[in-house]
Amino acid sequence: MSIPFTQYLMPDGKTRPTSIEMDEDTEEKALALIKLGCHFDVEMLSTGLISMTCEKDDEEDELIAIELCENNPNVITATRKLVLDSYNQLINKGENCNE
């Protein structure tokens, strides 16, 4: 199972679609977030860290959650945390992720 991300590339910020393979539960939550109008972005910072965000597509592109991690297997753990934190954030705000 995979979660779609937009990857921002160094040095000029050009974008390309990518995905991160995840377990079924995490993917289901991510797809529910996408259904609510969220998107996921990922980029490598100049420090070498990976930045991943979940934003809701609205007039302000509201940042729901962000995770920073090293570019190693921790990306999987950070992705899982990003999705879970985003999902819980929207549930706590009263959004219906089960539509």
N, C-alpha and C positions, 0 to 999 in steps of 0.2 A: 504494500500500500504506500502511496506517496502523497505528499502535500506540495501543491504548487507555490513557488516563490518567484518573485522578480529579483534577479541578481543585478546589482550595480557593480560595474567593472571599473577597476583602476586603469588609467589615471583620470579618465574623462567622464566617468559616470554613465557611460553607455549601458543600456540594459539588455538582458536576455532572460528568457524563461528558464527556470530550472526547477528541480523538485528534490525533496528529501524523503527517503524511504522511512516509514514509521509503522508502528503497530496499528491494528485495526481500530482500537478505541481512540487513539490520538487522531487518526485520520478522520473518523466520524465527527469528532468535536471540531476539527479544522474545517471540514466541509459544512458543518452547521454554521460556523462563523462566516464562511464565504457566502452562504445563503443569506445571512443577515447583512451582507454588504461589506464585509471585511476583506482585506488582502494582506499577504505576507511578503515582506521584503528582506533581503539579505545582502550584506556587503562586507568586504574585508577592509578594515581600517588601516591607516598608515602604520599603526602600532603592531599590526599582524593579528590583532583580535578580530573575531567575527561578530558583527552586529546583526541581530535579527529583530524585526518588529512586526507587530500586528496592528494595522490601522483600520478604522472604520471609514468607508467612503461616504463622507457627508460634506457639508459646506466648509468644514474646518479640517478635514482629514484627521479626525481624532485619533491620537495615539492610545491604543488600548494597553499594550505591553511591549517591553523591550528586554532582550537578553543579550549579554556579552559573554563570549567564551573563546577559548583557544581553538585554533584550527586543527582539531584532532577528534578522536571519538566523542569528546564532550559535546560536539555539535548535536548529537542525537539526544542527549539528556537535556541540553538547553532548548532544543526544539520542542520536546515534550513539555517542558516547563512553560515555554512561551504559549503554547496552545492551551494548556490547562489554566494558566493565569488569565489569559484572554477570555476563555470560556466562562470562568468563574466571575470575572469582572462584569461581563455582560449579563450573566444570570442575576448577579447582585443588583444590577441596575434595572432589572425587570424585563429584559429582552427575552423573547421566546425563541430559544434555539431549536425547538422541536417542530417547527412549522414545516 
